[in-house]
Amino acid sequence: MPRLFTVRAMVFSCVLLLAFVLVYPTLHSYLQQRVEVDQLRAEVEAARERNDDLEADLLRWDDEAYVRAQARERLSFVMPGEKAFRVIDPETVPDTPPAAEGPASVLDSGSTLPWYATVWESVAVAGVTPVQEDAATPGDNGTPAPPAGG
């Protein structure tokens, strides 16, 4: 009758178990670090590509024609003697004209002023536009506010 487990088989299985216990943590950390290194290399490559794109964009600003094109596009600048036209899509703009008085008149869509001049006009109009006070505005306790001056 052959023995199912011999002493050699038991020693061999113990040696394999001991080798697995000793090697597994090291192998696991090695593989994990390898994945992290690959991820970091990919991040470095993406950062280098972004850096190259930004450097190319920076070099474009040395070209005077590019600077003019950006000023026209971003800031709506025009050269002296040119006329500026603004094309408005009739499907997105309501047909109601702006009011003649008040802050809405400053934001006229046909204005050819730069954005900062429009903002300044809006501030100036807002400073002189009268504010209507409502007498039925409740006070702190829910009652109408007392009249000013007494």
Buried (B, 14 or more C-beta within 10 A) or exposed (E): EEEEEEEEEEEEEEEEEEEEEEEEEEEEEEEEEEEEEEEEEEEEEEEEEEEEEEEEEEEEEEEEEEEEEEEBEEEEEBEEEEEEEEEEEEEEEEEEEBEEEBBEBBBEEEBEBEEEEBEEBBEEBEEEEEEEEEEEEEEEEEEEEEEEEE
